[in-house]
């Protein structure tokens, strides 16, 4: 991302954002609510169009629209706060839909790969159920499997655990930590500081639409450089 700017009316939500994420790197974006974190995440696959600057994925600039944009979106997996599964399709059908429709894969091959992914996220035994029959944590793991089915180059996570009950948070974070260990390129917007410390290669702290600080987890959490970051950490790490 180079000099990326985004406005919602008079509100300047992304201000000259410069960010590089290397292949296989896990970048965790943290900061106060309303600081632009989710907008940053959503701009990377053009769910939010930007007003200025450039965003490149794997060396290619984001297409404006049409088939090229659809192709880019299939290379950039996205997991949202709400699971966005199709309620009228089984978990297996949810996971195979993209590969069959977009990647033009055969049904048999798609289903075999989907079952492997559901096994990997720990819900293979739920494959023939519908989303409403699963817990929130299971639905979010199904959403992760659905993104992985497209064999993306990058995975974006926009507060993937914030809609979950506390006891379900860890089962989703465990899957994400496993992906990080396997070398998946990930950008994760989250309030889970434990995950940031454990899985991130780099922590990006955002406030007021700007990247205020960028550092390794160790350095950021023990030795934040800016007053804004110190203030944020003092509020969240005292409880």
N, C-alpha and C positions, 0 to 999 in steps of 0.2 A: 504494500500500500504506500503510495507516494502522494503527499499533500492532499489527502482526501478530506473533502468538506461536504457537509450535509446540513440542510436547514429544514425545519418543519415550520413554515410561516416565518415568524420573526425569531424563532428559537434556533440558535446555532448549535446543533447537537453533536456534530463532529467537526473539530477545528484542526485543520492541517495535520492529519494523522499520518505518521510515517512508521511503518511496521514491516519487518521481514521475518517470516517464519520459514526455517529450513526444513528440508525433507526429513521426516522422522522426528521432528521436534514437537514437544508438547508445551504449548503456551497457555497459561491460565490468566484470564483477564478478571481482575477484581476491582472493587471500588464502590462508592456509595450509589444508592438507587438514583436513577435519572442522570447518571454521569456519561451515558452514551455507549455502554458496554454492549447491550443487545443490538443497538443500531449498527455498531461496528461489525458484529457477527453477521447480521442479516444483510449487510451491504456486500459481503464477500461472495454471495451467490446471487446478488442483485434482487433479493426480495425487497430491499430498499434501494432505489436508484440514487446515485450520488450526484452532487451539484458540481463537483470539481475534483481534479486529481485523477490518478490512475490506480487501478487494482489489477494485478496480474496473478494468474494461477498457473503454475508450471511454465512461466515465461510468456503466457498468452494473455493479452488484455481482455477484460470482461466484455463479451459481446453485448450489444444493446438489447436485442430481442431475437425472436425467431428460432430456427433450428439450432443455430450455433449456441444460443443461450441455453436451450434445453440440453444440449450435449454437455456444456459446462456444468449444469446443475447435476447431471448424472455422475460427474467426476467429483463433485463436492457434496458429501453427505451432510445432512442437517438433522439434528435431534432437538426437538423443541421442549419447552416447559410442559405443555399439554401434549399428549402422546400422538394426536392426529392420526390414529389408526382408523381404517374404514370399518365402521361398526357392523356392517352387513356381510363382511368377509371374515373367514377364519384367520387365525394368526398365520398359518402357512400361506394362505392366499394373499394376505397383506405383504408377506415377505417376498413372494414370487412375482407379484404384479409388475414391479419395475423392470426386473430382468427380462420378463416375457414381452412386455409392451415396448420398453425403451431400448433394451439391448438386443431384442429379437432372439433371445435364447429359447431353446426347446423347453417344453413343460417338464419333461423328465429330469433334464440336467438342472433346471432351476429349482425343482423340488428337492433334489439330492443336496445341492449346495445350501438351500434354505434350512434343511434339517440339520446339516452340519453346523450352521450358524446358530440355530436355536439350541442345539446341544452346547455350543460354546458359551452362550449366555445363560445356560441353565434352565431352559424352559421347553426342551424338546417334547416333554410329556403334555404340553399344553397346545401343541400344534393345531389340533382340530377343534379347539374351542374358539369362541368369539370374544372380542376384546372385553365386553361387559362381564364375562365370566372370570376374568383375571383380576388380580390385585393391581394397584397402581404401579408397584415396583416391577411386576411381571409385564405389564403393558409397556413400561418404559424400556425394559430389556428387549421386548419384541420390536419396539421402534428402532433401537440400536441395530438389531439384526436386520431389519428392513433396509436401513441405510447401508450397512456392510454388504448386503446382497448385490449392490451396484458396483462393488469393488472400487470405491472412491479413492482418489489421490489424497484428499483432505477430509477430515471430519470436523464439523462445527457443532458445538453443544451450547445451546442457549439456556442456561439455568435448568439443566435436565433433572435436578432433584427438588426444585423448590415447590412443586405441587404434591410432593410425596409425604406420607406419614414418616416420622423420624425413624421407625424401625425398618422402613423399606429403603432408606437412603443408601445404606451401606451396600446392599445387594447390587444397586446400580453403579455405585462408585467402584465396587470390586471389578465389575465388567470393564469399566473405563480404565482402571489401573492396569488390567491385563492387556488392553489394547495399546496403552502407552508403552508397556514393556516389550510388546511385539514390534514396536517401531512405527505405529500409525501416526501420521502427521495430524495433530489435533489442536484446535483452538477452543478453549473451554471458558465460557462465562459462568462463574459460579460464586456462591457465598461459602462454599465448603473449604475452609482454610486448611483442614487436615489433608484434603486431596491436593491442594495447591502445593503444600510442603512436600508431599510424598511423591507425586507423579510429575510435577512440572519441571521442565528444563529452564523455563523462563517465566517470571511473574511480571505481568504488565498491570500497573495501577492507573486507573482512569478516573478522572473527576472533571466535571464541568466541560465535557466534550473533548478533553485533551488527554494525551498520555503524559502523566505527570512523572512517572518513574518506571524504569524497566531494569530488572536485575534477576540474579539467581534467587531461588526461594530462600536459601540460607541467609544471604546478604539482606534480602528485602525484609524478612521477618525479624532478624536480630539487629539490623543496622540500617534501617530506612534512612534515606538521605534527605527527603523533603519534609517540611513541617506538615504538609497536607497528608502525606502518607503516615507520618508518626501519629497524627491526630486520629486518623481512621483506625489504625492498629490499636491505639490505646483504648478506643471505644469497644472494639470487637474482641480483643484478646484478654480482657480483664475478667470475663465471666466464665 
